[in-house]
Amino acid sequence: MTLRNDSLGSPDGENMSLKLSALCGLILLLATPSHAQNGLEEIYKVTEAGAWLGGSIDQAVTFSTARDTLNPKRWIVERIKKDIDTCAFRNSQDGCAPTEIVRHDWIDSDQCPALVSALERLSRISIPPFAGATNIQSFWASHATDLKIEGRPVAVKSLSNPLVNMTITRISIEEQIGPFHEWWKETGVALKACWQEDAPSFDGARIIQRLYILQ
């Protein structure tokens, strides 16, 4: 489902500054709890948000298994995405009209083998250790989006007893620039042809939408 709104108004002067400040961080993407629902179990969730002079992006993407998580054979991906183009560097003579586009779509791994390959690449990214007390560095990135990835980790060893595996329910990574951003960009290209507007079926019924944008 794609919704288009061409009534954002003129993006000049003080009005545009107010619009950009309103866009940043105020678009909420809502998902129902991650426990199993409709036969699905959410394993990963990616959220991305950012605003700049030319526009903004807000999106949430969930990756769920449609089988027992110990033996995942089928993956279902749901995405809600809002893009805004304010035409900040263009004018009406260039044929640019400010637009707002909302997309809600799906991927079924049965029709998209590239999905499993993308998740395997995610598992190979090493999570860096904390910087400690003396190795802290500051950085600033222009036009970077805030990327957050939540998901299920592998089992880890207990600090007190290395022979014992400990299960962590979920881990979360937040990044503005780095290897997870690179993975997300590569994944967007790899999965571009896989998105479909109609919800996949599972156990004889259409999967119910779980992601919404709250205005």
C-alpha positions as CSV (number, residue, x, y, z in Angstrom):
1,M,0.0,0.0,0.0
2,T,1.4,3.4,-1.0
3,L,-0.2,6.7,0.0
4,R,0.9,10.0,-1.5
5,N,0.2,13.4,-0.1
6,D,1.2,16.4,-2.3
7,S,-0.1,19.1,0.0
8,L,2.9,20.0,2.2
9,G,3.0,23.6,1.1
10,S,5.9,25.9,0.2
11,P,9.3,24.8,1.7
12,D,10.9,28.2,2.2
13,G,12.0,30.5,5.0
14,E,10.9,30.1,8.6
15,N,8.0,27.8,7.7
16,M,10.3,25.1,6.4
17,S,12.4,25.2,9.5
18,L,9.3,24.7,11.6
19,K,8.2,21.8,9.4
20,L,11.6,20.0,9.6
21,S,11.7,20.4,13.4
22,A,8.2,19.0,13.6
23,L,9.1,16.0,11.4
24,C,12.2,14.9,13.4
25,G,11.3,12.4,16.0
26,L,7.6,13.0,16.1
27,I,6.5,10.3,13.7
28,L,5.7,7.2,15.8
29,L,5.8,3.7,14.4
30,L,3.8,1.2,16.4
31,A,4.2,-2.5,16.6
32,T,2.2,-4.9,18.6
33,P,4.2,-6.9,21.2
34,S,6.8,-9.2,19.8
35,H,5.4,-12.4,21.2
36,A,4.0,-14.9,18.8
37,Q,0.9,-13.7,17.0
38,N,-1.0,-15.1,14.0
39,G,1.5,-18.0,14.1
40,L,4.5,-15.6,13.7
41,E,7.3,-14.7,16.1
42,E,9.2,-11.5,15.7
43,I,13.0,-12.2,15.8
44,Y,14.4,-8.9,14.5
45,K,13.2,-5.3,14.3
46,V,14.8,-2.4,12.4
47,T,13.8,1.2,12.9
48,E,15.4,4.1,11.0
49,A,14.6,7.8,11.4
50,G,16.3,11.0,10.2
51,A,15.5,14.6,9.0
52,W,17.5,17.0,6.9
53,L,17.0,20.1,4.9
54,G,15.6,18.3,1.9
55,G,13.2,15.9,3.7
56,S,12.9,13.1,6.2
57,I,12.5,9.3,6.6
58,D,10.8,7.2,9.2
59,Q,10.5,3.4,8.9
60,A,10.0,0.3,10.9
61,V,10.7,-3.2,9.6
62,T,10.0,-6.5,11.5
63,F,11.4,-9.9,10.6
64,S,9.3,-12.8,11.9
65,T,9.5,-16.6,11.6
66,A,6.5,-18.5,10.5
67,R,7.8,-21.8,12.2
68,D,9.3,-22.9,15.5
69,T,12.2,-20.5,16.1
70,L,14.5,-23.5,16.7
71,N,13.9,-24.5,13.1
72,P,13.1,-21.4,11.1
73,K,12.2,-22.3,7.5
74,R,10.0,-19.3,6.5
75,W,10.4,-15.6,7.2
76,I,7.8,-12.9,6.9
77,V,8.9,-9.2,6.8
78,E,6.6,-6.3,7.3
79,R,7.5,-2.7,6.7
80,I,5.9,0.7,7.3
81,K,7.8,3.6,5.8
82,K,7.2,7.4,5.5
83,D,9.3,9.5,3.2
84,I,9.0,13.3,2.9
85,D,10.6,15.4,0.2
86,T,10.4,19.2,0.9
87,C,12.0,20.3,-2.4
88,A,14.4,22.4,-0.3
89,F,17.0,22.7,-3.0
90,R,14.6,23.0,-5.9
91,N,11.7,25.3,-6.8
92,S,8.4,25.1,-8.8
93,Q,10.3,25.9,-12.0
94,D,12.1,22.6,-11.6
95,G,8.8,20.8,-11.5
96,C,9.3,19.7,-7.9
97,A,6.2,19.6,-5.6
98,P,6.7,18.7,-1.9
99,T,5.5,15.2,-1.3
100,E,4.8,12.8,1.5
101,I,4.7,9.0,0.7
102,V,3.7,6.3,3.1
103,R,4.3,2.6,2.2
104,H,3.1,-0.5,3.9
105,D,4.4,-3.8,2.3
106,W,5.7,-7.3,2.9
107,I,8.3,-9.9,2.0
108,D,7.8,-13.7,2.1
109,S,11.0,-15.7,2.1
110,D,9.3,-18.4,0.0
111,Q,9.4,-15.9,-2.9
112,C,12.6,-14.1,-1.9
113,P,15.7,-16.3,-1.2
114,A,17.8,-13.1,-0.9
115,L,16.1,-12.5,2.5
116,V,17.7,-15.4,4.2
117,S,21.1,-14.5,2.7
118,A,20.7,-10.9,4.1
119,L,20.0,-12.2,7.6
120,E,23.0,-14.5,7.4
121,R,25.2,-11.5,6.6
122,L,23.8,-9.7,9.6
123,S,24.9,-12.6,11.9
124,R,28.5,-12.2,10.6
125,I,28.8,-8.5,11.8
126,S,30.9,-8.3,14.9
127,I,29.5,-6.1,17.7
128,P,32.3,-3.9,19.0
129,P,33.2,-3.8,22.8
130,F,32.4,-0.8,24.9
131,A,35.1,1.9,24.9
132,G,35.8,1.7,28.6
133,A,37.2,4.8,30.4
134,T,40.1,5.9,28.1
135,N,39.1,5.0,24.6
136,I,36.1,7.2,24.1
137,Q,35.9,9.1,20.8
138,S,33.4,11.7,19.6
139,F,32.1,12.0,16.0
140,W,29.6,13.9,14.0
141,A,28.0,12.8,10.8
142,S,26.0,15.0,8.5
143,H,22.8,13.6,6.9
144,A,23.1,10.4,8.9
145,T,20.0,8.5,10.0
146,D,19.5,6.9,13.4
147,L,19.4,3.2,12.9
148,K,18.3,0.7,15.6
149,I,18.4,-3.0,15.2
150,E,16.9,-5.3,17.9
151,G,17.1,-9.0,17.7
152,R,17.8,-12.5,19.0
153,P,21.4,-13.3,19.8
154,V,23.3,-16.6,19.9
155,A,23.9,-18.1,23.3
156,V,26.8,-16.7,25.3
157,K,29.0,-18.1,28.0
158,S,28.5,-17.3,31.7
159,L,31.2,-15.0,33.2
160,S,31.3,-17.0,36.4
161,N,31.1,-20.5,34.7
162,P,32.4,-20.7,31.1
163,L,30.9,-24.1,30.8
164,V,27.4,-22.7,31.1
165,N,25.6,-21.1,28.1
166,M,23.4,-18.2,29.0
167,T,20.4,-17.1,26.8
168,I,19.9,-13.4,26.4
169,T,16.4,-12.6,25.2
170,R,17.2,-9.7,22.9
171,I,20.0,-7.3,22.1
172,S,19.8,-3.8,20.7
173,I,22.3,-1.9,18.5
174,E,21.9,1.8,17.7
175,E,24.1,3.4,15.1
176,Q,24.5,6.5,12.9
177,I,27.3,5.3,10.8
178,G,29.2,2.0,10.6
179,P,28.9,-1.7,9.6
180,F,25.2,-2.0,10.5
181,H,24.3,1.0,8.3
182,E,26.3,-0.6,5.5
183,W,24.5,-3.9,6.0
184,W,21.1,-2.1,6.0
185,K,21.9,-0.2,2.8
186,E,23.1,-3.5,1.0
187,T,20.0,-5.3,2.3
188,G,17.7,-2.5,0.9
189,V,19.2,-3.1,-2.6
190,A,19.1,-6.9,-2.3
191,L,15.4,-6.9,-1.3
192,K,14.1,-4.1,-3.5
193,A,12.4,-6.4,-5.9
194,C,10.9,-8.6,-3.2
195,W,8.4,-6.1,-1.6
196,Q,4.7,-6.8,-2.2
197,E,1.6,-4.8,-1.2
198,D,-0.6,-7.8,-0.3
199,A,0.0,-9.5,3.0
200,P,1.2,-13.1,2.7
201,S,-1.0,-16.0,3.8
202,F,-0.2,-18.3,6.7
203,D,-2.2,-21.3,7.8
204,G,-4.9,-20.5,5.3
205,A,-5.4,-16.8,6.3
206,R,-4.0,-13.4,5.5
207,I,-1.4,-12.2,8.1
208,I,-2.8,-9.3,10.1
209,Q,-1.1,-5.9,9.8
210,R,0.9,-5.1,13.0
211,L,2.8,-1.9,12.0
212,Y,1.1,1.6,11.9
213,I,2.0,5.2,11.8
214,L,0.5,7.3,14.5
215,Q,0.1,11.0,13.6
